[in-house]
Amino acid sequence: MQCTDKHPKETKQPTVTDAMSQWQAAGLGALNWFGVSSIERMSDMGAEWMTFVAERVREDVALQHSLLHAKTPAEVQEVQLAFLQKAIDQYTAETGKMIELSSKLFEPSADKETNDNVNV
Protein backbone atom coordinates (compact mmCIF):
# COMPACT_ATOMS: atom_id res chain seq x y z
CA MET A 1 0.00 0.00 0.00
CA GLN A 2 1.08 3.40 -0.80
CA CYS A 3 0.73 6.18 1.71
CA THR A 4 -0.13 9.46 0.14
CA ASP A 5 -0.04 12.71 1.99
CA LYS A 6 -2.77 14.51 0.20
CA HIS A 7 -3.99 17.42 2.22
CA PRO A 8 -7.29 18.92 1.27
CA LYS A 9 -6.96 22.29 -0.30
CA GLU A 10 -7.13 24.90 2.45
CA THR A 11 -10.05 27.21 1.99
CA LYS A 12 -10.20 30.82 3.02
CA GLN A 13 -12.88 31.66 5.59
CA PRO A 14 -15.44 34.12 4.20
CA THR A 15 -15.36 37.59 5.68
CA VAL A 16 -18.14 40.06 6.33
CA THR A 17 -17.02 41.99 3.26
CA ASP A 18 -17.35 38.83 1.16
CA ALA A 19 -20.83 38.26 2.54
CA MET A 20 -21.89 41.84 1.81
CA SER A 21 -20.60 41.53 -1.75
CA GLN A 22 -22.57 38.34 -2.22
CA TRP A 23 -25.73 39.97 -0.81
CA GLN A 24 -25.36 42.90 -3.17
CA ALA A 25 -24.88 40.53 -6.09
CA ALA A 26 -28.04 38.72 -4.96
CA GLY A 27 -30.10 41.86 -5.30
CA LEU A 28 -29.69 43.70 -2.01
CA GLY A 29 -27.53 46.32 -3.70
CA ALA A 30 -30.68 48.37 -4.16
CA LEU A 31 -30.47 49.28 -0.47
CA ASN A 32 -27.59 51.55 -1.42
CA TRP A 33 -30.18 53.83 -3.03
CA PHE A 34 -31.79 54.54 0.33
CA GLY A 35 -30.44 57.47 2.26
CA VAL A 36 -29.28 57.22 5.83
CA SER A 37 -32.36 59.04 7.08
CA SER A 38 -34.64 56.53 5.32
CA ILE A 39 -32.82 53.61 6.90
CA GLU A 40 -33.09 55.27 10.34
CA ARG A 41 -36.82 55.81 9.85
CA MET A 42 -37.28 52.17 8.84
CA SER A 43 -35.46 51.21 12.02
CA ASP A 44 -37.76 53.48 14.02
CA MET A 45 -40.78 51.77 12.45
CA GLY A 46 -39.39 48.36 13.39
CA ALA A 47 -38.74 49.46 16.96
CA GLU A 48 -42.24 50.92 17.25
CA TRP A 49 -43.79 47.71 15.98
CA MET A 50 -41.75 45.52 18.35
CA THR A 51 -42.74 47.72 21.30
CA PHE A 52 -46.39 47.40 20.30
CA VAL A 53 -46.15 43.60 19.95
CA ALA A 54 -44.49 43.31 23.37
CA GLU A 55 -47.31 45.35 24.92
CA ARG A 56 -49.93 43.18 23.25
CA VAL A 57 -48.24 40.02 24.60
CA ARG A 58 -48.38 41.55 28.10
CA GLU A 59 -52.09 42.19 27.55
CA ASP A 60 -52.61 38.57 26.49
CA VAL A 61 -50.89 37.32 29.65
CA ALA A 62 -52.99 39.68 31.78
CA LEU A 63 -56.12 38.37 30.07
CA GLN A 64 -55.28 34.79 30.98
CA HIS A 65 -54.58 35.82 34.56
CA SER A 66 -57.90 37.68 34.81
CA LEU A 67 -59.83 34.78 33.27
CA LEU A 68 -58.31 32.32 35.73
CA HIS A 69 -59.45 34.51 38.62
CA ALA A 70 -62.97 35.20 37.34
CA LYS A 71 -65.59 33.62 39.56
CA THR A 72 -68.71 33.87 37.41
CA PRO A 73 -69.56 33.68 33.72
CA ALA A 74 -70.52 37.36 33.89
CA GLU A 75 -67.00 38.22 35.10
CA VAL A 76 -65.51 36.17 32.27
CA GLN A 77 -67.62 38.05 29.76
CA GLU A 78 -66.68 41.41 31.32
CA VAL A 79 -62.96 40.53 31.19
CA GLN A 80 -63.23 39.40 27.57
CA LEU A 81 -65.13 42.51 26.47
CA ALA A 82 -62.63 44.80 28.21
CA PHE A 83 -59.76 42.91 26.55
CA LEU A 84 -61.32 43.19 23.10
CA GLN A 85 -62.08 46.89 23.50
CA LYS A 86 -58.53 47.62 24.67
CA ALA A 87 -57.11 45.59 21.78
CA ILE A 88 -59.23 47.50 19.26
CA ASP A 89 -58.15 50.82 20.78
CA GLN A 90 -54.47 49.84 20.81
CA TYR A 91 -54.51 48.49 17.24
CA THR A 92 -56.27 51.64 16.05
CA ALA A 93 -53.71 53.88 17.77
CA GLU A 94 -50.81 51.78 16.46
CA THR A 95 -52.15 51.92 12.93
CA GLY A 96 -52.15 55.71 13.18
CA LYS A 97 -48.56 55.73 14.48
CA MET A 98 -47.36 53.43 11.71
CA ILE A 99 -49.11 55.48 9.03
CA GLU A 100 -47.49 58.63 10.40
CA LEU A 101 -44.05 57.01 10.52
CA SER A 102 -44.37 55.55 7.03
CA SER A 103 -45.55 58.86 5.58
CA LYS A 104 -42.27 60.41 6.75
CA LEU A 105 -40.14 57.54 5.48
CA PHE A 106 -38.81 59.31 2.40
CA GLU A 107 -39.03 62.93 3.53
CA PRO A 108 -35.80 64.91 3.35
CA SER A 109 -33.91 65.18 6.60
CA ALA A 110 -34.60 68.53 8.30
CA ASP A 111 -31.22 68.72 10.03
CA LYS A 112 -29.12 68.47 6.86
CA GLU A 113 -28.46 70.94 4.10
CA THR A 114 -27.96 68.17 1.60
CA ASN A 115 -30.43 65.42 1.14
CA ASP A 116 -29.11 61.88 1.22
CA ASN A 117 -32.34 60.40 -0.08
CA VAL A 118 -32.50 59.51 -3.75
CA ASN A 119 -36.30 59.68 -3.94
CA VAL A 120 -36.60 63.41 -3.40
N, C-alpha and C positions, 0 to 999 in steps of 0.2 A: 504494500500500500504506500501510496505517496502522500506525504503530508504537504498540504499547500497552505501557505499563509496568506490567504486572501482576506483582506480587511474590507468590510463594506465601505463604499465611498462615504466620506464624512459629509454630512449636509449642514449647511448654515442654518441657524435658527432664525425664523422670520422676526423682523423687528416691527415696531409700531408703524414706522414709516412705510415699510413694505405692505403692511395691512391697509394703511390709509390709501396707498397707491392702488391696491387691488379693489378697495371699495369705490374709489373714484372711477376706475375702469368699469366697475359693475353698474355704474349709473348714479352713484351718489355724488358725483362731481357737480351736479346741479346745485347742491347746497352752497357752493362757492358764490352763487349769484345772490344769496341772501345777505343782507347787511348785518352787522353786529347787533344793531338795535332790534332787528326782526327776530334774530335768534334769541336774544334776551327776552323778548315779549313771548315767544313760544315757550320758553322756560317758565316764565311767570304763569302762563296758562296751565302748564303741566302741574306746577306747584299748587295753584288754586284748585285744580281738579282733585289732586291727591288729598288736600286738606278737607275738601268736601266729602270725599269718599270715606275718609277716616271718621269724620263726624257722623256720617250715616251709619257706619258700623257700630259706633258707640250707641246710637239710637236703637239699633236692632238688638243689641245686648240689653239695653235698658227695657225694651219691650218684653223680652223673654223674662227678665227679672220681675217686672210688674205682673205679667200673666201668671207666673208661678205663685205670686202672693195674692192674687185676686181670690176672693172668697165666694163670690156669687156670679152667675152668668151675666148679670147686669154690670158688674164691675169689669168683667172680661170685655164686654161690648164697649164700655166707656174707654177702657185702655186702648182697645183697637181703633176706635174712632179718633181718639186723641193722637195716636201714632200716625194714622193715615193723614189727618189734617196737617200735622207738623211736617210730614214727608212732602206733601203737596206744596206747602209754603216754602220749604227749604229748596226743593227742586225748582220752583218758580224763581226764587231769588237767585239761585245758582245759574239758571239759564240766562237771566239778565246780566249777571257778572261776566259770564263767558261770552255773551254777545258783545258786551262793552269791550272786553279785552281783545276779542278777535277783530273788532272794527278798527282798533288802533294798531293792529299787527304790522301793517305796511306804511304807517304814517312816518314822515320824516322825524328824526330825532330833534327835539327842541333845544337841546343843550349843545348842538354842534353847528358850526357854520356850514360845513360840508355835509352832504347827505351820503351815507354809506349804503343806501338802499337802492337797488337797481330798478325797482318798480315805480319810482316817483320821478 
